[in-house]
Amino acid sequence: MNKSELIEAIAQEADISKAAAAKALDGMMNAVTNALKKGDTVTLVGFGTFYVGERAERQGRNPKTGEPLTIAAAKTPKFRAGKALKDAL
């Protein structure tokens, strides 16, 4: 399912226009993004939790030359599914 299909599904489920569903989805994605930027977690009970994971600095290898290199530490967005979502699957 892509974004436009998700917008259509939200519009049908909530009985609202596609424009309103698109605006709501964009607002939700912006709110989650801004919370994660601040280092907060976003918990949707039953659905899951969005949080920021830390990846440590590590050694890698240039695939072309085989030369070792250092890959910098990074913060990555992660999602942990909630019980209701797991049970639904």
The first five atom37 places (N, CA, C, CB, O) and aatype in JSON, in Angstrom:
{
  "aatype": [12, 2, 11, 15, 6, 10, 9, 6, 0, 9, 0, 5, 6, 0, 3, 9, 15, 11, 0, 0, 0, 0, 11, 0, 10, 3, 7, 12, 12, 2, 0, 19, 16, 2, 0, 10, 11, 11, 7, 3, 16, 19, 16, 10, 19, 7, 13, 7, 16, 13, 18, 19, 7, 6, 1, 0, 6, 1, 5, 7, 1, 2, 14, 11, 16, 7, 6, 14, 10, 16, 9, 0, 0, 0, 11, 16, 14, 11, 13, 1, 0, 7, 11, 0, 10, 11, 3, 0, 10],
  "atom_mask": [
    [1, 1, 1, 1, 1],
    [1, 1, 1, 1, 1],
    [1, 1, 1, 1, 1],
    [1, 1, 1, 1, 1],
    [1, 1, 1, 1, 1],
    [1, 1, 1, 1, 1],
    [1, 1, 1, 1, 1],
    [1, 1, 1, 1, 1],
    [1, 1, 1, 1, 1],
    [1, 1, 1, 1, 1],
    [1, 1, 1, 1, 1],
    [1, 1, 1, 1, 1],
    [1, 1, 1, 1, 1],
    [1, 1, 1, 1, 1],
    [1, 1, 1, 1, 1],
    [1, 1, 1, 1, 1],
    [1, 1, 1, 1, 1],
    [1, 1, 1, 1, 1],
    [1, 1, 1, 1, 1],
    [1, 1, 1, 1, 1],
    [1, 1, 1, 1, 1],
    [1, 1, 1, 1, 1],
    [1, 1, 1, 1, 1],
    [1, 1, 1, 1, 1],
    [1, 1, 1, 1, 1],
    [1, 1, 1, 1, 1],
    [1, 1, 1, 0, 1],
    [1, 1, 1, 1, 1],
    [1, 1, 1, 1, 1],
    [1, 1, 1, 1, 1],
    [1, 1, 1, 1, 1],
    [1, 1, 1, 1, 1],
    [1, 1, 1, 1, 1],
    [1, 1, 1, 1, 1],
    [1, 1, 1, 1, 1],
    [1, 1, 1, 1, 1],
    [1, 1, 1, 1, 1],
    [1, 1, 1, 1, 1],
    [1, 1, 1, 0, 1],
    [1, 1, 1, 1, 1],
    [1, 1, 1, 1, 1],
    [1, 1, 1, 1, 1],
    [1, 1, 1, 1, 1],
    [1, 1, 1, 1, 1],
    [1, 1, 1, 1, 1],
    [1, 1, 1, 0, 1],
    [1, 1, 1, 1, 1],
    [1, 1, 1, 0, 1],
    [1, 1, 1, 1, 1],
    [1, 1, 1, 1, 1],
    [1, 1, 1, 1, 1],
    [1, 1, 1, 1, 1],
    [1, 1, 1, 0, 1],
    [1, 1, 1, 1, 1],
    [1, 1, 1, 1, 1],
    [1, 1, 1, 1, 1],
    [1, 1, 1, 1, 1],
    [1, 1, 1, 1, 1],
    [1, 1, 1, 1, 1],
    [1, 1, 1, 0, 1],
    [1, 1, 1, 1, 1],
    [1, 1, 1, 1, 1],
    [1, 1, 1, 1, 1],
    [1, 1, 1, 1, 1],
    [1, 1, 1, 1, 1],
    [1, 1, 1, 0, 1],
    [1, 1, 1, 1, 1],
    [1, 1, 1, 1, 1],
    [1, 1, 1, 1, 1],
    [1, 1, 1, 1, 1],
    [1, 1, 1, 1, 1],
    [1, 1, 1, 1, 1],
    [1, 1, 1, 1, 1],
    [1, 1, 1, 1, 1],
    [1, 1, 1, 1, 1],
    [1, 1, 1, 1, 1],
    [1, 1, 1, 1, 1],
    [1, 1, 1, 1, 1],
    [1, 1, 1, 1, 1],
    [1, 1, 1, 1, 1],
    [1, 1, 1, 1, 1],
    [1, 1, 1, 0, 1],
    [1, 1, 1, 1, 1],
    [1, 1, 1, 1, 1],
    [1, 1, 1, 1, 1],
    [1, 1, 1, 1, 1],
    [1, 1, 1, 1, 1],
    [1, 1, 1, 1, 1],
    [1, 1, 1, 1, 1]
  ],
  "atom_positions": [
    [[0.85, -1.18, 0.0], [0.0, 0.0, 0.0], [0.9, 1.24, 0.0], [-0.97, 0.0, 1.23], [1.8, 1.36, 0.83]],
    [[0.65, 2.15, -0.93], [1.42, 3.39, -0.96], [0.62, 4.51, -0.3], [1.8, 3.76, -2.42], [-0.49, 4.29, 0.19]],
    [[1.19, 5.72, -0.3], [0.56, 6.83, 0.42], [-0.82, 7.16, -0.13], [1.45, 8.07, 0.35], [-1.75, 7.38, 0.64]],
    [[-0.98, 7.21, -1.45], [-2.28, 7.56, -2.02], [-3.33, 6.5, -1.69], [-2.17, 7.74, -3.54], [-4.49, 6.83, -1.45]],
    [[-2.94, 5.23, -1.69], [-3.88, 4.16, -1.31], [-4.25, 4.26, 0.17], [-3.26, 2.77, -1.61], [-5.39, 4.0, 0.54]],
    [[-3.28, 4.64, 1.0], [-3.55, 4.81, 2.42], [-4.51, 5.98, 2.64], [-2.23, 5.05, 3.2], [-5.42, 5.88, 3.46]],
    [[-4.31, 7.07, 1.93], [-5.21, 8.22, 2.02], [-6.63, 7.83, 1.63], [-4.71, 9.37, 1.14], [-7.59, 8.22, 2.29]],
    [[-6.75, 7.06, 0.57], [-8.07, 6.6, 0.12], [-8.73, 5.72, 1.18], [-7.96, 5.84, -1.2], [-9.93, 5.85, 1.45]],
    [[-7.95, 4.82, 1.79], [-8.49, 3.93, 2.83], [-8.91, 4.73, 4.06], [-7.44, 2.87, 3.22], [-9.95, 4.43, 4.65]],
    [[-8.14, 5.73, 4.45], [-8.49, 6.56, 5.6], [-9.78, 7.33, 5.3], [-7.34, 7.55, 5.94], [-10.66, 7.41, 6.15]],
    [[-9.88, 7.88, 4.1], [-11.07, 8.65, 3.72], [-12.33, 7.78, 3.77], [-10.89, 9.22, 2.31], [-13.37, 8.23, 4.25]],
    [[-12.23, 6.56, 3.29], [-13.39, 5.66, 3.31], [-13.73, 5.23, 4.74], [-13.12, 4.41, 2.44], [-14.9, 5.2, 5.11]],
    [[-12.72, 4.89, 5.53], [-12.94, 4.4, 6.9], [-13.53, 5.5, 7.79], [-11.61, 3.9, 7.5], [-14.42, 5.23, 8.6]],
    [[-13.04, 6.72, 7.64], [-13.49, 7.83, 8.49], [-14.64, 8.62, 7.87], [-12.33, 8.76, 8.77], [-15.16, 9.55, 8.49]],
    [[-15.04, 8.26, 6.65], [-16.12, 8.94, 5.93], [-15.84, 10.44, 5.81], [-17.46, 8.71, 6.65], [-16.68, 11.28, 6.13]],
    [[-14.62, 10.75, 5.32], [-14.2, 12.13, 5.07], [-13.65, 12.21, 3.65], [-13.14, 12.6, 6.11], [-13.46, 11.2, 2.99]],
    [[-13.4, 13.44, 3.19], [-12.87, 13.61, 1.84], [-11.41, 13.17, 1.77], [-13.0, 15.06, 1.39], [-10.73, 13.08, 2.79]],
    [[-10.95, 12.89, 0.56], [-9.54, 12.5, 0.38], [-8.62, 13.65, 0.77], [-9.28, 12.08, -1.08], [-7.53, 13.41, 1.3]],
    [[-9.04, 14.88, 0.51], [-8.21, 16.04, 0.87], [-8.04, 16.13, 2.38], [-8.84, 17.34, 0.33], [-6.95, 16.4, 2.88]],
    [[-9.13, 15.91, 3.11], [-9.06, 15.95, 4.58], [-8.21, 14.8, 5.1], [-10.49, 15.89, 5.2], [-7.44, 14.97, 6.05]],
    [[-8.34, 13.63, 4.49], [-7.54, 12.47, 4.91], [-6.06, 12.71, 4.63], [-8.02, 11.19, 4.17], [-5.21, 12.34, 5.44]],
    [[-5.75, 13.33, 3.49], [-4.36, 13.63, 3.15], [-3.78, 14.62, 4.14], [-4.26, 14.19, 1.72], [-2.64, 14.48, 4.58]],
    [[-4.57, 15.63, 4.5], [-4.12, 16.63, 5.46], [-3.89, 15.99, 6.84], [-5.15, 17.78, 5.57], [-2.91, 16.31, 7.51]],
    [[-4.77, 15.11, 7.24], [-4.63, 14.42, 8.53], [-3.39, 13.52, 8.54], [-5.88, 13.59, 8.84], [-2.65, 13.49, 9.52]],
    [[-3.18, 12.79, 7.46], [-2.01, 11.9, 7.38], [-0.72, 12.7, 7.39], [-2.08, 11.03, 6.11], [0.23, 12.33, 8.08]],
    [[-0.67, 13.79, 6.63], [0.53, 14.64, 6.62], [0.78, 15.24, 8.0], [0.38, 15.77, 5.58], [1.93, 15.32, 8.43]],
    [[-0.27, 15.64, 8.68], [-0.14, 16.19, 10.03], [0.4, 15.15, 11.0], [0.0, 0.0, 0.0], [1.23, 15.46, 11.84]],
    [[-0.08, 13.93, 10.88], [0.38, 12.84, 11.75], [1.86, 12.55, 11.5], [-0.46, 11.56, 11.53], [2.63, 12.39, 12.44]],
    [[2.25, 12.48, 10.23], [3.64, 12.19, 9.9], [4.57, 13.31, 10.38], [3.81, 11.98, 8.39], [5.66, 13.04, 10.87]],
    [[4.13, 14.57, 10.24], [4.93, 15.7, 10.72], [5.05, 15.69, 12.24], [4.31, 17.02, 10.27], [6.13, 15.96, 12.77]],
    [[3.97, 15.36, 12.93], [4.0, 15.32, 14.39], [4.95, 14.22, 14.88], [2.58, 15.08, 14.95], [5.72, 14.45, 15.82]],
    [[4.91, 13.05, 14.26], [5.8, 11.96, 14.64], [7.25, 12.34, 14.35], [5.43, 10.66, 13.9], [8.13, 12.11, 15.18]],
    [[7.5, 12.92, 13.18], [8.85, 13.34, 12.81], [9.41, 14.36, 13.79], [8.86, 13.92, 11.4], [10.55, 14.24, 14.23]],
    [[8.61, 15.37, 14.14], [9.07, 16.41, 15.05], [9.33, 15.85, 16.45], [8.04, 17.53, 15.13], [10.29, 16.25, 17.11]],
    [[8.5, 14.93, 16.91], [8.71, 14.31, 18.22], [10.0, 13.51, 18.23], [7.51, 13.41, 18.6], [10.77, 13.57, 19.19]],
    [[10.26, 12.75, 17.17], [11.48, 11.96, 17.1], [12.72, 12.85, 17.01], [11.43, 11.01, 15.89], [13.76, 12.52, 17.57]],
    [[12.61, 13.99, 16.32], [13.73, 14.94, 16.25], [14.11, 15.44, 17.64], [13.37, 16.13, 15.34], [15.28, 15.65, 17.93]],
    [[13.09, 15.62, 18.5], [13.33, 16.08, 19.86], [13.85, 14.96, 20.77], [12.04, 16.66, 20.45], [14.28, 15.21, 21.89]],
    [[13.81, 13.72, 20.28], [14.25, 12.59, 21.08], [13.13, 11.92, 21.85], [0.0, 0.0, 0.0], [13.38, 11.01, 22.64]],
    [[11.89, 12.35, 21.62], [10.74, 11.75, 22.29], [10.33, 10.45, 21.61], [9.55, 12.73, 22.31], [10.76, 10.16, 20.49]],
    [[9.51, 9.68, 22.28], [8.9, 8.51, 21.66], [7.43, 8.83, 21.42], [9.06, 7.22, 22.56], [6.85, 9.66, 22.11]],
    [[6.83, 8.17, 20.43], [5.42, 8.34, 20.13], [4.76, 6.98, 20.29], [5.2, 8.93, 18.67], [5.06, 6.04, 19.54]],
    [[3.87, 6.87, 21.27], [3.21, 5.6, 21.55], [1.74, 5.69, 21.17], [3.36, 5.22, 23.04], [1.01, 6.55, 21.67]],
    [[1.31, 4.8, 20.29], [-0.09, 4.67, 19.92], [-0.54, 3.33, 20.51], [-0.32, 4.74, 18.34], [-0.26, 2.27, 19.95]],
    [[-1.24, 3.39, 21.63], [-1.59, 2.19, 22.38], [-2.31, 1.19, 21.48], [-2.47, 2.55, 23.6], [-3.28, 1.53, 20.8]],
    [[-1.82, -0.03, 21.49], [-2.39, -1.09, 20.68], [-1.78, -1.17, 19.29], [0.0, 0.0, 0.0], [-1.75, -2.25, 18.68]],
    [[-1.28, -0.05, 18.77], [-0.69, -0.04, 17.43], [0.82, -0.23, 17.5], [-1.02, 1.26, 16.71], [1.37, -1.14, 16.88]],
    [[1.49, 0.64, 18.26], [2.93, 0.5, 18.38], [3.6, 1.77, 18.86], [0.0, 0.0, 0.0], [2.94, 2.75, 19.2]],
    [[4.93, 1.74, 18.88], [5.73, 2.85, 19.37], [6.81, 3.2, 18.36], [6.36, 2.51, 20.72], [7.54, 2.34, 17.88]],
    [[6.89, 4.49, 18.04], [7.97, 5.01, 17.23], [9.02, 5.56, 18.2], [7.47, 6.12, 16.21], [8.67, 6.26, 19.15]],
    [[10.29, 5.25, 17.97], [11.34, 5.76, 18.84], [12.63, 5.91, 18.05], [11.56, 4.81, 20.05], [12.74, 5.46, 16.91]],
    [[13.62, 6.57, 18.67], [14.9, 6.8, 18.02], [15.89, 5.77, 18.55], [15.42, 8.26, 18.29], [16.09, 5.63, 19.76]],
    [[16.51, 5.04, 17.62], [17.53, 4.06, 17.99], [18.91, 4.63, 17.71], [0.0, 0.0, 0.0], [19.08, 5.46, 16.82]],
    [[19.87, 4.18, 18.47], [21.25, 4.64, 18.29], [22.07, 3.51, 17.67], [21.88, 5.11, 19.64], [21.99, 2.36, 18.11]],
    [[22.84, 3.85, 16.66], [23.72, 2.87, 16.05], [25.15, 3.32, 16.32], [23.44, 2.72, 14.5], [25.52, 4.45, 15.98]],
    [[25.96, 2.47, 16.91], [27.33, 2.81, 17.29], [28.24, 2.93, 16.07], [27.88, 1.76, 18.26], [27.95, 2.4, 15.0]],
    [[29.34, 3.64, 16.27], [30.36, 3.73, 15.23], [30.92, 2.33, 14.98], [31.49, 4.74, 15.62], [31.09, 1.55, 15.93]],
    [[31.21, 2.01, 13.73], [31.71, 0.67, 13.44], [32.67, 0.7, 12.26], [30.55, -0.3, 13.17], [32.74, 1.68, 11.52]],
    [[33.38, -0.39, 12.1], [34.32, -0.51, 10.98], [33.61, -1.16, 9.8], [35.56, -1.33, 11.39], [32.87, -2.13, 9.96]],
    [[33.85, -0.63, 8.62], [33.3, -1.19, 7.39], [34.43, -1.36, 6.39], [0.0, 0.0, 0.0], [35.6, -1.15, 6.7]],
    [[34.06, -1.73, 5.2], [35.06, -1.95, 4.15], [34.51, -1.39, 2.84], [35.42, -3.47, 4.01], [33.36, -1.63, 2.49]],
    [[35.36, -0.64, 2.14], [34.97, -0.12, 0.83], [34.86, -1.32, -0.12], [36.03, 0.95, 0.29], [35.85, -2.01, -0.34]],
    [[33.68, -1.58, -0.68], [33.5, -2.76, -1.52], [34.33, -2.73, -2.81], [32.06, -2.91, -1.88], [34.67, -3.78, -3.36]],
    [[34.66, -1.54, -3.28], [35.41, -1.43, -4.51], [36.91, -1.7, -4.32], [35.22, -0.05, -5.11], [37.53, -2.42, -5.1]],
    [[37.46, -1.12, -3.24], [38.91, -1.24, -3.03], [39.28, -2.23, -1.93], [39.5, 0.1, -2.7], [40.42, -2.68, -1.85]],
    [[38.31, -2.57, -1.07], [38.59, -3.45, 0.06], [39.24, -2.73, 1.22], [0.0, 0.0, 0.0], [39.58, -3.35, 2.23]],
    [[39.41, -1.42, 1.09], [40.06, -0.62, 2.12], [39.13, -0.43, 3.33], [40.47, 0.75, 1.54], [37.95, -0.11, 3.15]],
    [[39.64, -0.63, 4.55], [38.79, -0.44, 5.74], [38.46, 1.04, 5.94], [39.48, -1.0, 7.0], [39.27, 1.91, 5.63]],
    [[37.25, 1.31, 6.47], [36.85, 2.67, 6.77], [35.95, 2.68, 7.98], [36.14, 3.31, 5.56], [35.39, 1.64, 8.36]],
    [[35.81, 3.83, 8.6], [34.97, 3.96, 9.78], [33.61, 4.51, 9.38], [35.64, 4.88, 10.84], [33.51, 5.53, 8.7]],
    [[32.57, 3.82, 9.81], [31.21, 4.27, 9.56], [30.76, 4.99, 10.82], [30.24, 3.07, 9.2], [30.78, 4.42, 11.91]],
    [[30.35, 6.25, 10.68], [29.99, 7.1, 11.82], [28.76, 6.57, 12.56], [29.75, 8.53, 11.36], [27.93, 5.87, 12.0]],
    [[28.69, 6.93, 13.84], [27.5, 6.62, 14.64], [26.31, 7.36, 14.05], [27.71, 7.01, 16.14], [26.47, 8.42, 13.45]],
    [[25.11, 6.81, 14.22], [23.92, 7.43, 13.65], [22.7, 7.17, 14.52], [23.67, 6.92, 12.23], [22.63, 6.19, 15.26]],
    [[21.74, 8.08, 14.41], [20.44, 7.88, 15.05], [19.47, 7.46, 13.95], [19.94, 9.19, 15.79], [19.46, 8.04, 12.87]],
    [[18.65, 6.44, 14.23], [17.73, 5.94, 13.23], [16.32, 5.81, 13.81], [18.21, 4.58, 12.69], [16.17, 5.47, 14.99]],
    [[15.29, 6.09, 13.01], [13.92, 5.9, 13.49], [13.6, 4.4, 13.52], [12.91, 6.66, 12.6], [13.97, 3.65, 12.62]],
    [[12.9, 4.0, 14.57], [12.51, 2.59, 14.71], [11.05, 2.51, 15.12], [13.41, 1.86, 15.74], [10.47, 3.47, 15.63]],
    [[10.47, 1.33, 14.89], [9.07, 1.1, 15.24], [8.95, -0.25, 15.91], [8.14, 1.18, 14.0], [9.47, -1.25, 15.41]],
    [[8.26, -0.28, 17.05], [8.0, -1.54, 17.76], [6.49, -1.74, 17.75], [8.58, -1.52, 19.24], [5.76, -0.92, 18.3]],
    [[6.03, -2.81, 17.14], [4.59, -3.08, 17.02], [3.97, -3.39, 18.38], [4.34, -4.24, 16.06], [4.59, -4.04, 19.22]],
    [[2.74, -2.91, 18.58], [2.0, -3.16, 19.81], [1.3, -4.51, 19.76], [0.0, 0.0, 0.0], [1.24, -5.16, 18.72]],
    [[0.77, -4.92, 20.91], [0.14, -6.23, 21.05], [-1.07, -6.39, 20.12], [-0.3, -6.44, 22.49], [-1.22, -7.43, 19.47]],
    [[-1.92, -5.38, 20.04], [-3.12, -5.49, 19.2], [-2.74, -5.66, 17.72], [-4.01, -4.23, 19.38], [-3.37, -6.43, 17.0]],
    [[-1.71, -4.94, 17.28], [-1.27, -5.08, 15.9], [-0.69, -6.47, 15.65], [-0.22, -4.0, 15.56], [-0.97, -7.09, 14.62]],
    [[0.1, -6.96, 16.58], [0.67, -8.3, 16.45], [-0.42, -9.36, 16.43], [1.64, -8.57, 17.59], [-0.37, -10.29, 15.63]],
    [[-1.4, -9.21, 17.29], [-2.5, -10.18, 17.36], [-3.36, -10.15, 16.09], [-3.38, -9.9, 18.59], [-3.91, -11.18, 15.69]],
    [[-3.48, -8.99, 15.47], [-4.29, -8.86, 14.25], [-3.65, -9.61, 13.08], [-4.47, -7.39, 13.89], [-4.34, -10.02, 12.15]],
    [[-2.33, -9.78, 13.15], [-1.65, -10.46, 12.06], [-1.63, -11.95, 12.31], [-0.23, -9.94, 11.89], [-1.1, -12.7, 11.5]]
  ]
}
